[in-house]
Amino acid sequence: MNLVLLIMLSTILQIDSAATAIPAAPQVVEQSYSLIEMCVKGGWLMLVLLILSVIAIYIFGQKLWMTIRANKNSAYFMREISDKLQSNKRRSAMDYCDLAGTPLSATIKRGIEKIDLTDAEVKAAMEAAGSHEISRLEKGLPLLASIAGGAPMIGFLGTVSGMIRAFFNMSNAGNNVDISLLSSGIYEAMVTTVGGLIVGIIAYFAYNFLVERIDRVADGLDDGIEQFMDILQQEPQDQQ
């Protein structure tokens, strides 16, 4: 019996010693990085892309607000103009146009100012005013289009410069090539490419969105001119 106990105790000690001899598995430490850290690794070209993105956002926000105001309450505005002109309140109608401060109101005011001329001359003056208002809305869109096309090119420039740096470091290392020597160049190459594409894609969709909204404003101006010409057929011509 004692022999059996000794054998069991010896076996347990051997298993315990073998378990302690097995090295512990290395712990894997998960590394994380923030968006700012990633952008910093992209190099100085990321600063250029940041500036372009700020300009694109500013243009988009400004033009979006202008187009929203341009299409606001246009039907109500035309009814008020019709009522004032039919009541022979030309000065009041022009003051109302100044108060509205929209492309449509500026176009209609131009028509009121030329109301004593022929219908063709009034319409021509209003169309010229409308074209001026549309040009004012389109100001800045060429720059937005340039950002949409140029940002990806800047990203590709970062790709080339990053790969050049990576190969330069590799050539200087000789036979002692280490992945850390290549990481900075590869980071710059990949991050600038992604950044350029993101800025370019956003600017591209913003540009087309604004073009569509400005086209709707232009259509509204055409409708407003036609409505104004219809009002003139009933409006008394004597100013009060």
C-alpha distance (Angstrom), angle and dihedral (degrees) to the residues before:
residue distance angle dihedral
M1 . . .
N2 3.76 . .
L3 3.79 88.7 .
V4 3.78 91.6 55.2
L5 3.80 91.3 50.4
L6 3.79 91.2 50.3
I7 3.81 91.6 51.4
M8 3.83 91.9 49.6
L9 3.81 92.1 47.8
S10 3.80 91.0 49.2
T11 3.81 91.5 50.7
I12 3.83 92.4 50.0
L13 3.81 91.1 50.5
Q14 3.82 91.4 50.4
I15 3.83 92.2 50.5
D16 3.81 90.8 48.0
S17 3.79 92.9 49.9
A18 3.80 91.3 48.0
A19 3.80 91.0 50.7
T20 3.77 92.1 51.8
A21 3.81 90.1 49.1
I22 3.83 92.7 59.7
P23 3.83 108.3 95.3
A24 3.78 116.1 -124.5
A25 3.79 115.6 -105.7
P26 3.81 112.0 -104.3
Q27 3.78 113.8 -104.5
V28 3.78 115.8 -117.9
V29 3.79 111.2 -132.3
E30 3.78 112.4 -152.1
Q31 3.78 113.0 -137.7
S32 3.78 123.1 -153.2
Y33 3.78 133.3 -175.7
S34 3.76 134.4 -163.7
L35 3.78 127.9 -124.1
I36 3.80 90.5 -109.1
E37 3.81 91.8 53.8
M38 3.77 90.4 49.9
C39 3.82 91.7 50.4
V40 3.80 91.1 49.5
K41 3.79 89.6 55.5
G42 3.81 88.0 57.0
G43 3.81 91.3 71.1
W44 3.79 131.4 -137.9
L45 3.81 93.5 -37.3
M46 3.81 88.3 71.5
L47 3.81 87.4 64.0
V48 3.81 89.2 56.3
L49 3.80 90.3 49.9
L50 3.81 90.2 48.4
I51 3.80 91.1 54.0
L52 3.81 91.1 48.4
S53 3.79 91.4 49.5
V54 3.83 91.3 52.0
I55 3.81 90.6 50.3
A56 3.81 91.3 48.4
I57 3.81 92.4 49.7
Y58 3.81 91.2 48.4
I59 3.81 93.5 50.5
F60 3.78 92.2 45.8
G61 3.80 94.1 48.8
Q62 3.80 93.6 46.3
K63 3.80 95.6 47.7
L64 3.79 93.2 42.8
W65 3.80 90.4 55.1
M66 3.80 91.5 47.3
T67 3.81 93.0 51.3
I68 3.79 92.0 46.7
R69 3.81 90.3 53.6
A70 3.81 91.1 44.3
N71 3.80 93.0 58.6
K72 3.80 96.2 40.4
N73 3.83 118.3 117.3
S74 3.81 93.7 -20.4
A75 3.82 92.5 149.8
Y76 3.81 91.8 51.1
F77 3.80 90.2 46.6
M78 3.79 92.9 54.5
R79 3.82 91.6 49.0
E80 3.80 90.4 53.2
I81 3.81 91.6 48.7
S82 3.79 90.5 49.1
D83 3.81 92.2 50.5
K84 3.80 93.1 48.4
L85 3.79 95.2 47.0
Q86 3.77 93.8 45.8
S87 3.81 87.1 51.3
N88 3.81 88.5 52.7
K89 3.84 92.3 -114.7
R90 3.79 98.9 138.3
R91 3.82 96.1 153.9
S92 3.79 90.8 49.0
A93 3.81 89.5 51.0
M94 3.81 92.0 53.0
D95 3.81 91.4 48.1
Y96 3.79 88.5 51.0
C97 3.81 89.3 52.7
D98 3.81 90.3 52.7
L99 3.78 90.1 49.6
A100 3.81 93.1 51.3
G101 3.82 93.4 52.2
T102 3.82 97.0 -166.8
P103 3.81 132.0 129.2
L104 3.79 89.1 -106.7
S105 3.80 92.9 51.2
A106 3.82 91.8 49.1
T107 3.80 89.8 50.5
I108 3.80 93.2 48.1
K109 3.80 91.7 46.9
R110 3.79 89.2 55.5
G111 3.78 88.8 53.9
I112 3.79 92.0 49.9
E113 3.80 90.4 51.0
K114 3.83 89.6 54.4
I115 3.78 94.9 39.6
D116 3.83 94.1 118.9
L117 3.81 92.0 59.8
T118 3.77 126.6 82.0
D119 3.78 120.4 -71.3
A120 3.80 91.3 -108.6
E121 3.81 92.1 52.4
V122 3.80 92.1 46.7
K123 3.78 91.7 50.7
A124 3.80 92.4 46.7
A125 3.81 91.0 51.3
M126 3.79 91.3 49.6
E127 3.80 92.7 48.0
A128 3.80 89.8 51.9
A129 3.81 90.3 50.1
G130 3.79 90.3 47.6
S131 3.81 91.5 51.5
H132 3.80 89.3 51.5
E133 3.80 91.1 52.1
I134 3.80 92.0 49.2
S135 3.81 90.3 49.5
R136 3.79 88.5 52.9
L137 3.80 90.4 52.8
E138 3.80 91.6 48.0
K139 3.80 92.8 52.1
G140 3.80 107.6 115.9
L141 3.80 96.2 22.0
P142 3.84 93.2 102.0
L143 3.81 88.5 56.7
L144 3.80 90.2 49.5
A145 3.81 89.7 50.5
S146 3.81 89.7 49.4
I147 3.81 90.2 53.1
A148 3.81 89.9 49.9
G149 3.80 90.6 54.9
G150 3.80 99.7 32.9
A151 3.81 102.0 46.9
P152 3.83 94.5 66.9
M153 3.80 89.3 47.9
I154 3.80 90.1 53.7
G155 3.80 87.9 49.6
F156 3.80 90.6 52.7
L157 3.81 88.9 49.1
G158 3.79 87.6 56.5
T159 3.79 89.0 50.1
V160 3.79 92.0 55.4
S161 3.81 94.9 43.6
G162 3.80 91.4 47.4
M163 3.80 93.1 51.3
I164 3.81 90.5 46.7
R165 3.79 89.2 54.3
A166 3.80 91.9 47.5
F167 3.82 92.9 51.9
F168 3.81 91.0 43.6
N169 3.80 91.2 55.1
M170 3.78 90.5 45.7
S171 3.80 93.0 51.8
N172 3.81 92.2 49.2
A173 3.80 91.9 49.9
G174 3.80 92.7 62.2
N175 3.79 110.1 -172.0
N176 3.80 92.6 -12.0
V177 3.78 95.9 78.0
D178 3.79 112.6 163.5
I179 3.78 128.5 -177.3
S180 3.82 90.2 -125.1
L181 3.81 88.8 64.8
L182 3.79 90.3 59.4
S183 3.80 99.8 38.5
S184 3.82 98.1 80.5
G185 3.81 93.2 51.8
I186 3.78 93.2 44.5
Y187 3.81 90.5 48.3
E188 3.80 90.5 53.3
A189 3.80 91.2 47.7
M190 3.79 96.3 50.3
V191 3.82 100.0 36.6
T192 3.81 95.4 49.4
T193 3.79 90.5 48.1
V194 3.80 92.0 53.1
G195 3.81 92.2 43.3
G196 3.80 93.4 50.0
L197 3.79 92.5 48.6
I198 3.81 92.9 48.3
V199 3.81 93.4 50.4
G200 3.81 92.4 43.4
I201 3.80 95.1 48.6
I202 3.80 93.4 48.0
A203 3.82 92.0 47.3
Y204 3.81 91.0 47.6
F205 3.79 94.5 54.0
A206 3.82 91.4 41.9
Y207 3.81 90.5 53.1
N208 3.79 94.3 51.1
F209 3.79 91.6 44.5
L210 3.81 91.2 54.1
V211 3.81 92.6 45.6
E212 3.79 89.6 55.2
R213 3.81 92.2 49.3
I214 3.81 92.8 47.7
D215 3.81 89.5 50.6
R216 3.80 87.9 55.8
V217 3.80 90.0 50.8
A218 3.81 89.3 51.5
D219 3.81 90.4 50.9
G220 3.80 88.8 50.3
L221 3.80 90.7 52.5
D222 3.80 90.8 52.1
D223 3.80 90.5 50.8
G224 3.81 90.5 47.2
I225 3.80 91.8 52.0
E226 3.78 91.2 51.1
Q227 3.81 91.5 48.3
F228 3.79 90.8 49.3
M229 3.80 91.3 51.4
D230 3.80 88.5 52.2
I231 3.82 90.0 50.9
L232 3.79 90.5 53.8
Q233 3.77 90.6 62.6
Q234 3.81 88.8 66.3
E235 3.83 102.9 28.1
P236 3.84 120.5 105.9
Q237 3.79 110.3 -121.2
D238 3.83 99.3 -145.5
Q239 3.82 112.9 101.0
Q240 3.79 120.7 -136.9
